[in-house]
Amino acid sequence: MAWTPRTLADALNNIAELDIDIENNESSLIIKMNDYGDLP
């Protein structure tokens, strides 16, 4: 299976133990791991 940034983000988002916020648009993919719950 080939991993693209979007498929990686989707796979990480499906892991319940991780608190991840994903922002995706035409020019960027941002994956924020919010381990401490202090990120907006």
PDB file of N, CA, C, O and CB in Angstrom:
ATOM      1  N   MET A   1       0.842  -1.187   0.000  1.00  0.00           N
ATOM      2  CA  MET A   1       0.000   0.000   0.000  1.00  0.00           C
ATOM      3  C   MET A   1       0.879   1.240   0.000  1.00  0.00           C
ATOM      4  O   MET A   1       1.796   1.359   0.812  1.00  0.00           O
ATOM      5  CB  MET A   1      -0.953   0.004   1.216  1.00  0.00           C
ATOM      6  N   ALA A   2       0.601   2.139  -0.892  1.00  0.00           N
ATOM      7  CA  ALA A   2       1.338   3.397  -0.943  1.00  0.00           C
ATOM      8  C   ALA A   2       0.686   4.405   0.003  1.00  0.00           C
ATOM      9  O   ALA A   2      -0.533   4.579   0.010  1.00  0.00           O
ATOM     10  CB  ALA A   2       1.385   3.954  -2.393  1.00  0.00           C
ATOM     11  N   TRP A   3       1.525   5.061   0.798  1.00  0.00           N
ATOM     12  CA  TRP A   3       1.015   6.065   1.727  1.00  0.00           C
ATOM     13  C   TRP A   3       1.152   7.443   1.110  1.00  0.00           C
ATOM     14  O   TRP A   3       2.236   7.834   0.677  1.00  0.00           O
ATOM     15  CB  TRP A   3       1.758   6.000   3.077  1.00  0.00           C
ATOM     16  N   THR A   4       0.076   8.160   1.072  1.00  0.00           N
ATOM     17  CA  THR A   4       0.106   9.570   0.709  1.00  0.00           C
ATOM     18  C   THR A   4      -0.099  10.348   2.005  1.00  0.00           C
ATOM     19  O   THR A   4      -0.551   9.768   2.992  1.00  0.00           O
ATOM     20  CB  THR A   4      -0.994   9.930  -0.379  1.00  0.00           C
ATOM     21  N   PRO A   5       0.213  11.622   2.033  1.00  0.00           N
ATOM     22  CA  PRO A   5      -0.022  12.385   3.263  1.00  0.00           C
ATOM     23  C   PRO A   5      -1.472  12.296   3.746  1.00  0.00           C
ATOM     24  O   PRO A   5      -1.722  12.216   4.949  1.00  0.00           O
ATOM     25  CB  PRO A   5       0.350  13.839   3.043  1.00  0.00           C
ATOM     26  N   ARG A   6      -2.413  12.309   2.822  1.00  0.00           N
ATOM     27  CA  ARG A   6      -3.827  12.261   3.217  1.00  0.00           C
ATOM     28  C   ARG A   6      -4.206  10.897   3.797  1.00  0.00           C
ATOM     29  O   ARG A   6      -4.937  10.838   4.786  1.00  0.00           O
ATOM     30  CB  ARG A   6      -4.724  12.580   2.015  1.00  0.00           C
ATOM     31  N   THR A   7      -3.728   9.804   3.208  1.00  0.00           N
ATOM     32  CA  THR A   7      -4.067   8.488   3.759  1.00  0.00           C
ATOM     33  C   THR A   7      -3.401   8.277   5.116  1.00  0.00           C
ATOM     34  O   THR A   7      -3.969   7.623   5.991  1.00  0.00           O
ATOM     35  CB  THR A   7      -3.646   7.373   2.786  1.00  0.00           C
ATOM     36  N   LEU A   8      -2.206   8.826   5.292  1.00  0.00           N
ATOM     37  CA  LEU A   8      -1.542   8.755   6.588  1.00  0.00           C
ATOM     38  C   LEU A   8      -2.350   9.517   7.634  1.00  0.00           C
ATOM     39  O   LEU A   8      -2.560   9.017   8.739  1.00  0.00           O
ATOM     40  CB  LEU A   8      -0.110   9.317   6.498  1.00  0.00           C
ATOM     41  N   ALA A   9      -2.798  10.708   7.298  1.00  0.00           N
ATOM     42  CA  ALA A   9      -3.601  11.504   8.227  1.00  0.00           C
ATOM     43  C   ALA A   9      -4.897  10.788   8.582  1.00  0.00           C
ATOM     44  O   ALA A   9      -5.301  10.782   9.745  1.00  0.00           O
ATOM     45  CB  ALA A   9      -3.908  12.881   7.627  1.00  0.00           C
ATOM     46  N   ASP A  10      -5.550  10.186   7.599  1.00  0.00           N
ATOM     47  CA  ASP A  10      -6.789   9.452   7.861  1.00  0.00           C
ATOM     48  C   ASP A  10      -6.537   8.253   8.770  1.00  0.00           C
ATOM     49  O   ASP A  10      -7.325   7.982   9.675  1.00  0.00           O
ATOM     50  CB  ASP A  10      -7.422   8.989   6.545  1.00  0.00           C
ATOM     51  N   ALA A  11      -5.447   7.538   8.532  1.00  0.00           N
ATOM     52  CA  ALA A  11      -5.124   6.379   9.362  1.00  0.00           C
ATOM     53  C   ALA A  11      -4.825   6.803  10.798  1.00  0.00           C
ATOM     54  O   ALA A  11      -5.284   6.159  11.742  1.00  0.00           O
ATOM     55  CB  ALA A  11      -3.927   5.617   8.776  1.00  0.00           C
ATOM     56  N   LEU A  12      -4.066   7.872  10.969  1.00  0.00           N
ATOM     57  CA  LEU A  12      -3.763   8.360  12.313  1.00  0.00           C
ATOM     58  C   LEU A  12      -5.015   8.852  13.016  1.00  0.00           C
ATOM     59  O   LEU A  12      -5.152   8.687  14.228  1.00  0.00           O
ATOM     60  CB  LEU A  12      -2.728   9.475  12.254  1.00  0.00           C
ATOM     61  N   ASN A  13      -5.927   9.453  12.271  1.00  0.00           N
ATOM     62  CA  ASN A  13      -7.154   9.988  12.847  1.00  0.00           C
ATOM     63  C   ASN A  13      -8.061   8.871  13.362  1.00  0.00           C
ATOM     64  O   ASN A  13      -8.908   9.117  14.220  1.00  0.00           O
ATOM     65  CB  ASN A  13      -7.896  10.832  11.814  1.00  0.00           C
ATOM     66  N   ASN A  14      -7.899   7.656  12.857  1.00  0.00           N
ATOM     67  CA  ASN A  14      -8.722   6.524  13.284  1.00  0.00           C
ATOM     68  C   ASN A  14      -8.213   5.860  14.556  1.00  0.00           C
ATOM     69  O   ASN A  14      -8.862   4.950  15.071  1.00  0.00           O
ATOM     70  CB  ASN A  14      -8.790   5.503  12.184  1.00  0.00           C
ATOM     71  N   ILE A  15      -7.073   6.291  15.074  1.00  0.00           N
ATOM     72  CA  ILE A  15      -6.537   5.732  16.314  1.00  0.00           C
ATOM     73  C   ILE A  15      -7.110   6.539  17.472  1.00  0.00           C
ATOM     74  O   ILE A  15      -6.792   7.717  17.639  1.00  0.00           O
ATOM     75  CB  ILE A  15      -4.962   5.755  16.326  1.00  0.00           C
ATOM     76  N   ALA A  16      -7.954   5.897  18.267  1.00  0.00           N
ATOM     77  CA  ALA A  16      -8.701   6.603  19.312  1.00  0.00           C
ATOM     78  C   ALA A  16      -7.796   7.206  20.388  1.00  0.00           C
ATOM     79  O   ALA A  16      -8.145   8.230  20.975  1.00  0.00           O
ATOM     80  CB  ALA A  16      -9.690   5.659  19.960  1.00  0.00           C
ATOM     81  N   GLU A  17      -6.643   6.594  20.659  1.00  0.00           N
ATOM     82  CA  GLU A  17      -5.776   7.080  21.731  1.00  0.00           C
ATOM     83  C   GLU A  17      -5.073   8.392  21.380  1.00  0.00           C
ATOM     84  O   GLU A  17      -4.611   9.110  22.267  1.00  0.00           O
ATOM     85  CB  GLU A  17      -4.745   6.030  22.068  1.00  0.00           C
ATOM     86  N   LEU A  18      -4.995   8.699  20.092  1.00  0.00           N
ATOM     87  CA  LEU A  18      -4.317   9.919  19.663  1.00  0.00           C
ATOM     88  C   LEU A  18      -5.319  11.053  19.524  1.00  0.00           C
ATOM     89  O   LEU A  18      -6.400  10.875  18.964  1.00  0.00           O
ATOM     90  CB  LEU A  18      -3.574   9.694  18.334  1.00  0.00           C
ATOM     91  N   ASP A  19      -4.955  12.208  20.034  1.00  0.00           N
ATOM     92  CA  ASP A  19      -5.793  13.396  19.876  1.00  0.00           C
ATOM     93  C   ASP A  19      -5.178  14.212  18.744  1.00  0.00           C
ATOM     94  O   ASP A  19      -4.242  14.982  18.961  1.00  0.00           O
ATOM     95  CB  ASP A  19      -5.893  14.238  21.222  1.00  0.00           C
ATOM     96  N   ILE A  20      -5.707  14.041  17.541  1.00  0.00           N
ATOM     97  CA  ILE A  20      -5.114  14.641  16.352  1.00  0.00           C
ATOM     98  C   ILE A  20      -6.105  15.581  15.685  1.00  0.00           C
ATOM     99  O   ILE A  20      -7.281  15.253  15.526  1.00  0.00           O
ATOM    100  CB  ILE A  20      -4.659  13.556  15.365  1.00  0.00           C
ATOM    101  N   ASP A  21      -5.618  16.752  15.299  1.00  0.00           N
ATOM    102  CA  ASP A  21      -6.409  17.708  14.533  1.00  0.00           C
ATOM    103  C   ASP A  21      -5.791  17.786  13.142  1.00  0.00           C
ATOM    104  O   ASP A  21      -4.588  18.012  13.005  1.00  0.00           O
ATOM    105  CB  ASP A  21      -6.453  19.125  15.230  1.00  0.00           C
ATOM    106  N   ILE A  22      -6.608  17.601  12.116  1.00  0.00           N
ATOM    107  CA  ILE A  22      -6.116  17.601  10.746  1.00  0.00           C
ATOM    108  C   ILE A  22      -6.728  18.761   9.985  1.00  0.00           C
ATOM    109  O   ILE A  22      -7.947  18.935   9.962  1.00  0.00           O
ATOM    110  CB  ILE A  22      -6.431  16.266  10.047  1.00  0.00           C
ATOM    111  N   GLU A  23      -5.864  19.553   9.359  1.00  0.00           N
ATOM    112  CA  GLU A  23      -6.304  20.638   8.493  1.00  0.00           C
ATOM    113  C   GLU A  23      -5.785  20.330   7.095  1.00  0.00           C
ATOM    114  O   GLU A  23      -4.588  20.119   6.902  1.00  0.00           O
ATOM    115  CB  GLU A  23      -5.794  22.041   9.005  1.00  0.00           C
ATOM    116  N   ASN A  24      -6.684  20.305   6.128  1.00  0.00           N
ATOM    117  CA  ASN A  24      -6.298  19.937   4.769  1.00  0.00           C
ATOM    118  C   ASN A  24      -6.911  20.929   3.793  1.00  0.00           C
ATOM    119  O   ASN A  24      -8.108  21.209   3.846  1.00  0.00           O
ATOM    120  CB  ASN A  24      -6.742  18.487   4.433  1.00  0.00           C
ATOM    121  N   ASN A  25      -6.074  21.461   2.897  1.00  0.00           N
ATOM    122  CA  ASN A  25      -6.588  22.284   1.809  1.00  0.00           C
ATOM    123  C   ASN A  25      -5.760  21.998   0.561  1.00  0.00           C
ATOM    124  O   ASN A  25      -4.980  21.046   0.544  1.00  0.00           O
ATOM    125  CB  ASN A  25      -6.548  23.806   2.177  1.00  0.00           C
ATOM    126  N   GLU A  26      -5.918  22.795  -0.463  1.00  0.00           N
ATOM    127  CA  GLU A  26      -5.258  22.528  -1.743  1.00  0.00           C
ATOM    128  C   GLU A  26      -3.741  22.560  -1.663  1.00  0.00           C
ATOM    129  O   GLU A  26      -3.069  21.849  -2.410  1.00  0.00           O
ATOM    130  CB  GLU A  26      -5.715  23.521  -2.761  1.00  0.00           C
ATOM    131  N   SER A  27      -3.190  23.375  -0.767  1.00  0.00           N
ATOM    132  CA  SER A  27      -1.743  23.558  -0.767  1.00  0.00           C
ATOM    133  C   SER A  27      -1.025  22.987   0.448  1.00  0.00           C
ATOM    134  O   SER A  27       0.206  22.984   0.488  1.00  0.00           O
ATOM    135  CB  SER A  27      -1.438  24.996  -0.866  1.00  0.00           C
ATOM    136  N   SER A  28      -1.776  22.499   1.446  1.00  0.00           N
ATOM    137  CA  SER A  28      -1.082  21.992   2.627  1.00  0.00           C
ATOM    138  C   SER A  28      -1.912  20.952   3.366  1.00  0.00           C
ATOM    139  O   SER A  28      -3.136  20.893   3.242  1.00  0.00           O
ATOM    140  CB  SER A  28      -0.736  23.136   3.564  1.00  0.00           C
ATOM    141  N   LEU A  29      -1.214  20.146   4.129  1.00  0.00           N
ATOM    142  CA  LEU A  29      -1.827  19.180   5.033  1.00  0.00           C
ATOM    143  C   LEU A  29      -1.119  19.346   6.364  1.00  0.00           C
ATOM    144  O   LEU A  29       0.087  19.119   6.458  1.00  0.00           O
ATOM    145  CB  LEU A  29      -1.720  17.693   4.487  1.00  0.00           C
ATOM    146  N   ILE A  30      -1.855  19.741   7.396  1.00  0.00           N
ATOM    147  CA  ILE A  30      -1.280  19.970   8.715  1.00  0.00           C
ATOM    148  C   ILE A  30      -1.870  18.951   9.676  1.00  0.00           C
ATOM    149  O   ILE A  30      -3.088  18.849   9.817  1.00  0.00           O
ATOM    150  CB  ILE A  30      -1.547  21.426   9.207  1.00  0.00           C
ATOM    151  N   ILE A  31      -0.997  18.198  10.337  1.00  0.00           N
ATOM    152  CA  ILE A  31      -1.415  17.219  11.335  1.00  0.00           C
ATOM    153  C   ILE A  31      -0.865  17.695  12.674  1.00  0.00           C
ATOM    154  O   ILE A  31       0.349  17.730  12.875  1.00  0.00           O
ATOM    155  CB  ILE A  31      -0.909  15.759  10.980  1.00  0.00           C
ATOM    156  N   LYS A  32      -1.765  18.065  13.596  1.00  0.00           N
ATOM    157  CA  LYS A  32      -1.357  18.523  14.918  1.00  0.00           C
ATOM    158  C   LYS A  32      -1.677  17.434  15.928  1.00  0.00           C
ATOM    159  O   LYS A  32      -2.831  17.036  16.083  1.00  0.00           O
ATOM    160  CB  LYS A  32      -2.061  19.858  15.297  1.00  0.00           C
ATOM    161  N   MET A  33      -0.640  16.953  16.617  1.00  0.00           N
ATOM    162  CA  MET A  33      -0.839  15.975  17.684  1.00  0.00           C
ATOM    163  C   MET A  33      -0.963  16.744  18.992  1.00  0.00           C
ATOM    164  O   MET A  33      -0.017  17.392  19.440  1.00  0.00           O
ATOM    165  CB  MET A  33       0.340  14.930  17.743  1.00  0.00           C
ATOM    166  N   ASN A  34      -2.140  16.663  19.595  1.00  0.00           N
ATOM    167  CA  ASN A  34      -2.450  17.440  20.786  1.00  0.00           C
ATOM    168  C   ASN A  34      -2.446  16.528  22.014  1.00  0.00           C
ATOM    169  O   ASN A  34      -3.497  16.259  22.596  1.00  0.00           O
ATOM    170  CB  ASN A  34      -3.817  18.149  20.635  1.00  0.00           C
ATOM    171  N   ASP A  35      -1.262  16.055  22.402  1.00  0.00           N
ATOM    172  CA  ASP A  35      -1.139  15.112  23.514  1.00  0.00           C
ATOM    173  C   ASP A  35      -1.593  15.693  24.849  1.00  0.00           C
ATOM    174  O   ASP A  35      -2.100  14.960  25.698  1.00  0.00           O
ATOM    175  CB  ASP A  35       0.286  14.652  23.631  1.00  0.00           C
ATOM    176  N   TYR A  36      -1.418  16.995  25.047  1.00  0.00           N
ATOM    177  CA  TYR A  36      -1.715  17.590  26.343  1.00  0.00           C
ATOM    178  C   TYR A  36      -3.043  18.336  26.372  1.00  0.00           C
ATOM    179  O   TYR A  36      -3.455  18.812  27.430  1.00  0.00           O
ATOM    180  CB  TYR A  36      -0.611  18.523  26.732  1.00  0.00           C
ATOM    181  N   GLY A  37      -3.719  18.447  25.239  1.00  0.00           N
ATOM    182  CA  GLY A  37      -5.014  19.114  25.191  1.00  0.00           C
ATOM    183  C   GLY A  37      -4.936  20.621  25.284  1.00  0.00           C
ATOM    184  O   GLY A  37      -5.938  21.273  25.578  1.00  0.00           O
ATOM    185  N   ASP A  38      -3.755  21.195  25.039  1.00  0.00           N
ATOM    186  CA  ASP A  38      -3.606  22.635  25.199  1.00  0.00           C
ATOM    187  C   ASP A  38      -3.543  23.401  23.875  1.00  0.00           C
ATOM    188  O   ASP A  38      -3.349  24.616  23.880  1.00  0.00           O
ATOM    189  CB  ASP A  38      -2.372  22.918  25.992  1.00  0.00           C
ATOM    190  N   LEU A  39      -3.705  22.713  22.744  1.00  0.00           N
ATOM    191  CA  LEU A  39      -3.677  23.403  21.455  1.00  0.00           C
ATOM    192  C   LEU A  39      -5.087  23.794  21.038  1.00  0.00           C
ATOM    193  O   LEU A  39      -6.045  23.070  21.310  1.00  0.00           O
ATOM    194  CB  LEU A  39      -3.025  22.517  20.376  1.00  0.00           C
ATOM    195  N   PRO A  40      -5.214  24.946  20.372  1.00  0.00           N
ATOM    196  CA  PRO A  40      -6.558  25.354  19.904  1.00  0.00           C
ATOM    197  C   PRO A  40      -7.040  24.491  18.758  1.00  0.00           C
ATOM    198  O   PRO A  40      -8.142  24.697  18.250  1.00  0.00           O
ATOM    199  CB  PRO A  40      -6.554  26.819  19.468  1.00  0.00           C
TER     200      PRO A  40
END
